[in-house]
Structures are given as structure tokens and as C-alpha cells.
Amino acid sequence: MDLNHKILVGLLAVLLLAALIRIFKTPLRVAFKLLLNTLLGFFALYLVGVTAPYTGIQLGMNLWNALVVGVLGLPGFVLLLLVQWIL
């Protein structure tokens, strides 16, 4: 394998990587946004757990609750409180 062949393979790899990044740009952005919101949901549930002795409001800190709070935001938090109150 000579130098010209290696350069050509390298350029093709860079072009393929650029094409893949362009194709998956939007889905990756959505996935990272969902991950960030889920982490914020975990943080909100943690704060609720820390203040539970003072407020009497307690929600379980698990992945499903964090996803609900992360995806729906404040309405998701209220939804979890209503579900806990009803059940």
C-alpha cells in the first residue's frame, strides 16, 4: 500500500464520517436533549427527596419518574404528584 492509497483511504474515511454526522445530527441532538432533561429530572426528584421531611411530598427516584419529569417538565412533576395522591 503506497502513500497515495493511504491518503485516498483517509480522505474517504473523513468524508464518510462527515456524511454520518450530517445524517445523524438531528437524532443525536434529540437524544442528548432527552438525556439532559432526564438528568435534570433526577435532580428535581432528588431535591424533592431531600425536602420530603419538611414538605411531606415524597416521590420515588427512579428512571421512569425522571423520564416523565424530564420529558414533560413541570406538568410531568405535577402528574406524578397527582398519581401518588390518587393511588
C-alpha positions in Angstrom: 0.0 0.0 0.0 1.7 3.2 -1.1 1.3 6.7 0.3 -1.3 7.8 -2.3 -3.6 4.9 -1.5 -3.4 5.7 2.2 -4.2 9.3 1.6 -7.2 8.4 -0.5 -8.5 5.9 2.1 -8.1 8.6 4.8 -10.0 11.2 2.7 -12.8 8.7 2.1 -13.0 8.0 5.8 -13.2 11.7 6.7 -15.9 12.2 4.0 -17.9 9.1 5.3 -17.6 10.4 8.9 -18.8 13.9 7.8 -21.8 12.3 6.0 -22.7 10.2 9.0 -22.5 13.2 11.3 -24.8 15.2 8.9 -27.3 12.3 8.7 -27.5 11.7 12.4 -27.2 15.3 13.6 -30.9 15.8 14.4 -31.5 12.4 16.1 -28.3 12.9 18.2 -29.4 16.4 19.2 -32.8 15.0 20.3 -31.1 12.1 22.2 -28.8 14.5 24.0 -31.6 16.8 24.9 -33.6 13.9 26.3 -30.6 12.8 28.3 -30.1 16.3 29.7 -33.7 16.6 30.6 -33.7 13.2 32.3 -30.7 14.3 34.4 -32.5 17.4 35.3 -35.5 15.3 36.2 -33.3 13.2 38.5 -32.0 16.4 40.1 -35.6 17.6 40.7 -36.6 14.3 42.2 -33.5 14.4 44.4 -34.5 17.9 45.7 -38.0 16.6 46.4 -36.5 13.7 48.4 -34.2 16.0 50.4 -37.1 18.3 51.3 -39.5 15.5 52.0 -39.3 15.7 55.8 -40.2 19.3 55.7 -42.9 19.3 52.9 -44.4 15.8 53.2 -44.1 15.4 49.4 -42.1 12.3 48.5 -41.6 10.7 45.1 -39.5 7.7 44.2 -36.2 8.5 42.5 -36.1 6.1 39.5 -35.6 6.2 35.8 -39.3 6.3 34.9 -40.1 9.2 37.2 -37.0 11.1 35.9 -38.1 10.4 32.3 -41.6 11.7 33.0 -40.2 14.8 34.6 -37.5 15.2 32.0 -39.8 14.9 29.0 -42.9 16.7 30.3 -41.2 19.2 32.7 -43.3 20.8 35.4 -46.6 19.2 34.2 -44.9 15.8 34.4 -43.9 16.6 38.0 -47.5 17.6 38.8 -48.7 14.4 37.1 -46.5 12.3 39.3 -47.8 14.1 42.4 -51.4 13.5 41.3 -50.8 9.9 40.6 -49.2 9.4 44.0 -52.1 11.3 45.7 -54.7 9.2 43.8 -53.0 5.8 44.4 
